[in-house]
Amino acid sequence: MTDNSSRLPHGIRREESLARHSSLKVGGPAEYYAEYATSEDAALLLAWAREHGVPVRAIGGGSNLLISERGVDGLVVRATGNRSEVTDGSAGAVLEADAGVTIAGAARRCAKRDFGGLEWASNVPGTVGGAVVNNAGAFGGDTASSLLAAWVVEAGGALRRAETVELGYAYRTSVLKRREWGELLVVRAELRLTRSEPGVADALVKQYQAQRTRTQPRIQSAGSVFANPPGDYSGRLIEAAGLKGVREGGAQVSEQHANFIVNPGGATPRDVYALVQRAQRAVFELHGVWLHPEIELFGRWTEAERDALRHP
């Protein structure tokens, strides 16, 4: 790719630090970075990337990413649209929200208005767009069970309404995450709501908030590091292996919940990666169980580094 222009169109910036866009606050720069609020913005960015032969990668709240210290090739984009609206008609209540809306904020606002159905999302970090791509979930609910449709801009610029059944949802994945439809960007989503009795939805939100505060760390993290193995919990296995509170450089296995790696300050992507590997090996040696990461290695990680986390 060659581009000698010092001024790039559509708000595109060079060498944007991605640490500030990551919930772990670690990671190197994006080769190119831009934000989009509308479908028109998204189409322009996709067209620019296609014209210049640049791959496109989207991030939401950066809450499930371990970004390489070597950075990320291509154009990294982030949704910033923040419009949301609830309609309550004869066919039922629906939340329509832009991809940049925080999923937790949307769920809490709905609950305050006595609309339920999204209580599970009231403490989920990240954005509506990220939830759609990753099938975010918590407390027995997930995006797949709540989504009616997602609006996406395809590589050629067309705006498409994709219904839930088309999105190939499975645990924390979709056709969008697997990039089976090529490069496209989520711009908004329609989510199913239910009308609840006064105060009921909000009470459940507060219950989930209290449970999260009691069991999960509040400092910088990427959320749950590993998927739970069948019939057990990753946090329990890691704690049994004696790793609760253990450090690698500036990264630490949370003393509150062992399935969280936190950055109290000064951590690097390499520190976090080392702790992920250490937890996998310790649990495998003690329990014979290989823990599979939920966090995504994002950017210039080598194939050997990626492969090392996939199996013993």
Rosetta blueprint (number, residue, H / E / L):
1 M L
2 T L
3 D L
4 N L
5 S L
6 S L
7 R L
8 L L
9 P L
10 H L
11 G L
12 I L
13 R E
14 R E
15 E E
16 E E
17 S E
18 L L
19 A H
20 R H
21 H H
22 S L
23 S L
24 L L
25 K L
26 V L
27 G L
28 G L
29 P E
30 A E
31 E E
32 Y E
33 Y E
34 A E
35 E E
36 Y E
37 A L
38 T L
39 S H
40 E H
41 D H
42 A H
43 A H
44 L H
45 L H
46 L H
47 A H
48 W H
49 A H
50 R H
51 E H
52 H H
53 G L
54 V L
55 P L
56 V E
57 R E
58 A E
59 I E
60 G L
61 G L
62 G L
63 S L
64 N L
65 L E
66 L E
67 I E
68 S L
69 E L
70 R L
71 G L
72 V E
73 D E
74 G E
75 L E
76 V E
77 V E
78 R E
79 A E
80 T L
81 G L
82 N L
83 R L
84 S E
85 E E
86 V E
87 T E
88 D E
89 G E
90 S L
91 A L
92 G E
93 A E
94 V E
95 L E
96 E E
97 A E
98 D E
99 A L
100 G L
101 V L
102 T E
103 I H
104 A H
105 G H
106 A H
107 A H
108 R H
109 R H
110 C H
111 A H
112 K H
113 R L
114 D L
115 F E
116 G E
117 G L
118 L L
119 E H
120 W H
121 A H
122 S L
123 N L
124 V L
125 P L
126 G L
127 T E
128 V H
129 G H
130 G H
131 A H
132 V H
133 V H
134 N H
135 N L
136 A L
137 G E
138 A E
139 F L
140 G L
141 G E
142 D E
143 T H
144 A H
145 S H
146 S H
147 L E
148 L E
149 A E
150 A E
151 W E
152 V E
153 V E
154 E L
155 A L
156 G L
157 G L
158 A L
159 L E
160 R E
161 R E
162 A E
163 E E
164 T H
165 V H
166 E H
167 L H
168 G L
169 Y L
170 A E
171 Y L
172 R L
173 T E
174 S L
175 V L
176 L L
177 K L
178 R L
179 R L
180 E L
181 W L
182 G L
183 E L
184 L L
185 L E
186 V E
187 V E
188 R E
189 A E
190 E E
191 L E
192 R E
193 L E
194 T E
195 R E
196 S L
197 E L
198 P L
199 G L
200 V H
201 A H
202 D H
203 A H
204 L H
205 V H
206 K H
207 Q H
208 Y H
209 Q H
210 A H
211 Q H
212 R H
213 T H
214 R H
215 T H
216 Q L
217 P L
218 R L
219 I L
220 Q L
221 S E
222 A E
223 G E
224 S E
225 V L
226 F E
227 A L
228 N L
229 P L
230 P L
231 G L
232 D L
233 Y L
234 S H
235 G H
236 R H
237 L H
238 I H
239 E H
240 A H
241 A L
242 G L
243 L L
244 K L
245 G L
246 V L
247 R E
248 E E
249 G L
250 G L
251 A E
252 Q E
253 V E
254 S L
255 E L
256 Q L
257 H L
258 A L
259 N L
260 F E
261 I E
262 V E
263 N L
264 P L
265 G L
266 G L
267 A L
268 T L
269 P H
270 R H
271 D H
272 V H
273 Y H
274 A H
275 L H
276 V H
277 Q H
278 R H
279 A H
280 Q H
281 R H
282 A H
283 V H
284 F H
285 E H
286 L H
287 H H
288 G L
289 V L
290 W L
291 L L
292 H L
293 P E
294 E L
295 I L
296 E E
297 L E
298 F E
299 G L
300 R L
301 W L
302 T L
303 E H
304 A H
305 E H
306 R H
307 D H
308 A H
309 L L
310 R L
311 H L
312 P L
